[in-house]
Amino acid sequence: MTQHPQTANRTIAGLAIVAAAVALTYAVRHTVSCFLLAFVIAYLLDPLLVQLERRRCPRAVGIALLYLVLAILSAFSLVFLVPLLSARWEALIRDLPRYVIQVKAIVADLKTRFTPVYAAEEWSWLLDTTTGNLDSGLGSIGSGLYATASRLVFNLFNLVLAPILVFFMLYYKQPIIDGIKIWLPSRHREEILVFGREVNASIGGYLRGQLIVSVIVAIMSAIALFFLDIDNALFLGMFAGLASVLPFIGVILATIPPVFFAYLKFQTGMAVIKVVSAFAVIYFLEGYLIKPLVFKESMDLNPLMTIIVVMAFGELMGFWGILLAIPIAAAFKIFSNHLRRGGFARES
């Protein structure tokens, strides 16, 4: 009879520890983001390092080679990509007032051409409110851009610290794993190691696969928008690549900005149809060709639960929550599968 209260107390203590860990993580989320960045980079680089080790290349030498390649790519980005992105960003900021004027003209045209029979006053109020909020919205965008720039300057420290953390994570990978094994309870050690290997394969495959998918979607979107002569095609393509991280709703979020810029520039329904058709083709290829080739196996998560988990983790941890929500959900599913099979219940 005494086992049930002890089990309940252990469960409550475990939940309290998890809740405290979540609260602490949220409180220091800006510091945690640096470690998450380093962890993701190390996760992406480790398979390359393993391949080098199989070819009898010492781990330290392999890390040095990887860093050399990354340094060359970084130098290429600083010389070619950064000036291009900077120029396009300045053009976007410079054109914001023009976009506001165009939106005001479109709203005024809608007000004169479309007057509903019912709720005419409400329709007029909605359009007037939208027009009136554009100027204040433009000011908010300006202050938001300033705040974003300030955060980027602050995050330069993370960009400097992350490569150092990545080096230690890669170099001391095996000692870290061995140290964790020592603390595992002996009667469940083998089951926990099997669980860890499954989670590692699931998360690693997802992160590497999602990176490839996002890059391909970004390139295809930017090229399509460039040929459709849509302004800011480069940034819109990058946004589409980031939006592909979001399951199901990513395609909608990725399509809205290009449709907006297409209508502002051409003000025809055909321009909107062309953009929507282009993104329909891109995301059809992503869903039925690219992802099946990149992801060797599906995580088989419930669509509704996937959206809820992504939204919840995004609210808690921002971008990192969105990126890691699906791997974390997959880890919980693997854990629940082990529990159903009695994987952690075996006594020694």
Secondary structure, 3 states (H helix, E strand, C coil): CCHHHHHHHHHHHHHHHHHHHHHHHHHCHHHHHHHHHHHHHHHHHHHHHHHHHHCCCCHHHHHHHHHHHHHHHHHHHHHHHHHHHHHHHHHHHHHHHHHHHHHHHHHHHHHHHCCCCCCHHHHHHHHHHHHHHHHHHHHHHHHHHHHHHHHHHHHHHHHHHHHHHHHHHHHCHHHHHHHHHHHCCHHHHHHHHHHHHHHHHHHHHHHHHHHHHHHHHHHHHHHHHHHCCCCCHHHHHHHHHHHCCCCCCHHHHHHHHHHHHHHHHHCCHHHHHHHHHHHHHHHHHHHHHHHHHHCCCCCCCCHHHHHHHHHHHHHHHCHHHHHHHHHHHHHHHHHHHHHHCCCCCCCC
